[in-house]
Amino acid sequence: MIKIKGYELFFKDEDYKTEWISKNSDLLCNGCERLLSDNYLNTQVKLPKMKSDFLALMYGGVTICSTDFKNFVEKNNYKNNDFIKLDNYSDRYIFQCKNVISIDKELIDFTDVCDVCNEPISITSKKRMVMVEKKRYSKIVNQNIENNFYITDVAFGSKLQKAPILICSENVLINLKKEGIKGLTTIPIVDLEL
């Protein structure tokens, strides 16, 4: 029997390099083009019409969410999650999860280190996925996932596309579905013994 501990959450990615980062090269490493600050936020970004409650900006690892999602998080009292209003929209926010969960570092694959900033150019985790009865599962975390949202302590991807993985508990996903929140793709997280 498979014991599900929680879920990796994914959203539709949009390529907004010019909108999000602008042409300010001071924000980027000259060697690997990664965003130098994890705290850079452009609240004046222009978005396409959103048909779901989420939009992941491919550059900078930023998640945009709807008022419905913000209200859901606040109503359920999920702690340490912040919302920053976008200047050009009355119903869109940057979602910042402040709960960090450690992942098993043995599951991480690093490529070369950048000569300029001394950070890995690319971080992946092919070993985190397992197939059981033709279904895909993640084994990204080994500890219990409490009733909340979390981000991994490692940002995956390369260059500007580096971002932590957003995770939630099983109860949170049940509540998201009951609330009718749209735009989520999920991968179940299971025990490492699989």
C-alpha positions, 0 to 999 in steps of 0.5 A: 500500500502506498502512503501519500504524505503530501503533494508537489504543486505545479502551475502553468508556466509563462515566459516573462523575462522582459516583463519580470526582470526588465533590462536591468542587468544588475539583477542578473549574474554575468556568468550564469544569468541567475537572478541574484536576489531571491527577494526581487519582486516586480509588482508592476508586471503585466499578465495575460488573462488568467483562466485559473487561480495560479500562474507561475512566472518562469523567470525568478520562480514567482507564483501569481495567484488570485484573490480566491486563493488568497482568501482560501489561505487566510480562511484556513489560517495557513501560517507564514504565507504572504501575499503582495498585491500587483499594482495593475490588478485588483485581484492578483497577488504574488504568493510567497510561501515562507515555510521551508522544508528540507529535501534529501540532498542525495536526490539532487543533481548539480551541474557545473558551478558558475565562475562568477557567482560560485552557485550551481548553474543547474540543479535537477532531481531525476532521482526524486521520481518513482513509477509504481503501477504506471503512476508517477510519485515523488520521494522528495521529502522524508519527513512528515508534511504538516497541514500547510504549504511549503517550499523546498530548501533548494531551487531547481532549474537553471539560470533565471528558471531556478525556483523551489518546488511548492508542496502541500499536505494531503489535507490542504489539497483536499481543501483546495479541491473543495474550494474549487481552486483551479489551475493545479497539477499535482504529483503525490509525495510518498515514503522514500522506501518505495 
